[in-house]
Amino acid sequence: IAMRKYPIVSNQVRYSLIQRTIETQLLGYCQEHRITIIAYSPLGSGMQNIRARDKDGALGRLAAETDKTEAQIALNWCTAKEGVIALTKSNSAQRVAEACHASGWRLSSDQLRWLDEGITYEQRGLVEIALRCTVRRWLDRIQR
């Protein structure tokens, strides 16, 4: 009843080139119901983690091709999805400015596909997610 009066307008979830669990069901549901996805950790908890899964160097080649940084490429990939915005954190003004320059332009469909195919990623199933949540709750209880 409360949700009829106050609809959900956004959902903050982990989403990046290397963590794509939301693509199995959640992303489509949110897009269909006009719920904005706020992607946290869109740089995979550090560009080194994305680079480690980019065996063919797609990220670097696209950065050179577009005259953008690898981080800007990764952020633009994320926000190229309908209804997705990226939430980044930084400890420097330079990194904030770099993140801002990930917007105002778009990777082409071929470039997006190149990243999709070139970077290996995690996509956890519902059973794995449920098990992780159960174990996490159990660990929280025994640590109290």
VEXDREN-2710 file (C-alpha; in Angstrom, 1 decimal):
% VEXDREN-2710
k/r/px/py/pz
1/ILE/0.0/0.0/0.0
2/ALA/2.8/2.4/0.9
3/MET/4.5/1.9/-2.5
4/ARG/1.3/3.0/-4.3
5/LYS/1.5/6.3/-2.6
6/TYR/5.3/6.6/-2.8
7/PRO/6.7/4.9/-5.8
8/ILE/10.3/3.7/-6.0
9/VAL/12.2/6.2/-8.3
10/SER/15.8/4.8/-7.9
11/ASN/17.8/1.8/-6.9
12/GLN/21.5/2.0/-5.9
13/VAL/23.3/-1.2/-6.9
14/ARG/26.8/-2.3/-7.8
15/TYR/27.3/-2.1/-11.5
16/SER/30.4/-1.9/-13.7
17/LEU/32.1/-3.5/-16.7
18/ILE/33.2/-6.3/-14.4
19/GLN/30.1/-6.7/-12.1
20/ARG/26.9/-7.1/-14.2
21/THR/24.6/-9.2/-12.0
22/ILE/21.8/-6.6/-12.4
23/GLU/21.7/-7.4/-16.2
24/THR/20.0/-10.7/-15.6
25/GLN/16.7/-9.3/-14.3
26/LEU/16.9/-6.1/-12.3
27/LEU/18.1/-3.7/-15.0
28/GLY/15.3/-4.6/-17.4
29/TYR/12.7/-4.4/-14.6
30/CYS/13.9/-0.9/-13.5
31/GLN/14.0/0.3/-17.1
32/GLU/10.5/-1.0/-17.7
33/HIS/9.2/0.7/-14.6
34/ARG/11.2/3.9/-15.0
35/ILE/13.3/3.3/-11.9
36/THR/16.7/5.0/-12.2
37/ILE/19.7/2.7/-11.5
38/ILE/22.4/4.5/-9.5
39/ALA/25.5/2.5/-10.2
40/TYR/27.9/2.5/-7.3
41/SER/31.5/1.3/-7.8
42/PRO/31.2/1.9/-11.6
43/LEU/35.0/1.7/-11.8
44/GLY/35.0/-1.8/-10.4
45/SER/36.5/-0.7/-7.0
46/GLY/39.6/0.4/-9.0
47/MET/40.6/0.6/-12.6
48/GLN/43.2/-2.1/-11.9
49/ASN/40.4/-4.6/-11.4
50/ILE/38.9/-3.8/-14.8
51/ARG/42.3/-3.9/-16.5
52/ALA/42.9/-7.3/-15.0
53/ARG/39.8/-8.6/-16.8
54/ASP/40.6/-6.9/-20.1
55/LYS/42.9/-9.4/-21.6
56/ASP/42.8/-8.0/-25.2
57/GLY/43.3/-4.3/-24.1
58/ALA/39.9/-3.2/-25.4
59/LEU/39.7/-0.4/-22.8
60/GLY/43.1/1.1/-23.7
61/ARG/42.4/0.9/-27.5
62/LEU/39.1/2.7/-27.0
63/ALA/40.6/5.3/-24.8
64/ALA/43.2/6.1/-27.5
65/GLU/40.6/6.0/-30.3
66/THR/38.2/8.4/-28.5
67/ASP/40.9/10.6/-26.8
68/LYS/39.4/9.8/-23.4
69/THR/40.8/8.1/-20.3
70/GLU/40.1/4.4/-19.5
71/ALA/38.0/5.6/-16.5
72/GLN/35.9/7.8/-18.8
73/ILE/35.4/4.9/-21.1
74/ALA/34.3/2.7/-18.2
75/LEU/31.9/5.3/-16.9
76/ASN/30.5/6.1/-20.3
77/TRP/29.8/2.4/-20.9
78/CYS/27.8/2.3/-17.6
79/THR/25.8/5.4/-18.3
80/ALA/25.1/4.3/-21.9
81/LYS/22.5/2.0/-20.5
82/GLU/19.0/3.6/-20.4
83/GLY/18.1/4.9/-17.0
84/VAL/21.6/4.3/-15.4
85/ILE/23.7/7.0/-13.7
86/ALA/27.1/6.4/-12.1
87/LEU/28.0/7.4/-8.6
88/THR/31.8/7.8/-8.2
89/LYS/33.9/8.8/-5.3
90/SER/37.2/10.5/-5.4
91/ASN/39.8/12.1/-3.2
92/SER/41.0/14.6/-5.7
93/ALA/39.6/17.4/-7.8
94/GLN/41.4/16.0/-10.8
95/ARG/39.6/12.7/-10.6
96/VAL/36.2/14.5/-10.2
97/ALA/36.9/16.5/-13.3
98/GLU/37.9/13.3/-15.2
99/ALA/34.6/11.7/-14.1
100/CYS/32.7/14.7/-15.3
101/HIS/34.2/14.4/-18.8
102/ALA/32.8/10.9/-19.1
103/SER/29.5/12.5/-20.0
104/GLY/28.4/14.7/-22.9
105/TRP/29.4/12.1/-25.5
106/ARG/28.6/8.4/-26.3
107/LEU/30.5/5.3/-27.2
108/SER/29.2/3.9/-30.5
109/SER/27.2/0.6/-30.5
110/ASP/30.3/-1.1/-31.9
111/GLN/32.5/0.3/-29.2
112/LEU/30.0/-0.8/-26.5
113/ARG/29.9/-4.3/-28.0
114/TRP/33.8/-4.4/-28.1
115/LEU/33.8/-3.8/-24.3
116/ASP/31.0/-6.2/-23.7
117/GLU/32.9/-8.9/-25.5
118/GLY/36.4/-8.0/-24.5
119/ILE/36.1/-7.7/-20.7
120/THR/35.2/-10.7/-18.6
121/TYR/32.7/-10.0/-15.8
122/GLU/30.8/-11.5/-12.9
123/GLN/27.1/-12.2/-13.2
124/ARG/25.9/-13.9/-10.0
125/GLY/22.8/-16.0/-10.1
126/LEU/19.9/-15.6/-7.7
127/VAL/20.9/-18.7/-5.6
128/GLU/24.4/-17.4/-5.1
129/ILE/23.1/-14.0/-4.1
130/ALA/20.7/-15.5/-1.6
131/LEU/23.4/-17.7/-0.2
132/ARG/25.8/-14.8/0.2
133/CYS/23.1/-12.8/2.0
134/THR/22.3/-15.7/4.3
135/VAL/26.0/-16.2/5.2
136/ARG/26.5/-12.5/5.7
137/ARG/23.6/-12.3/8.1
138/TRP/24.8/-15.4/10.0
139/LEU/28.3/-14.0/10.3
140/ASP/26.8/-10.7/11.6
141/ARG/24.9/-12.6/14.3
142/ILE/27.9/-14.6/15.6
143/GLN/30.1/-11.6/15.7
144/ARG/27.8/-9.7/18.0
END
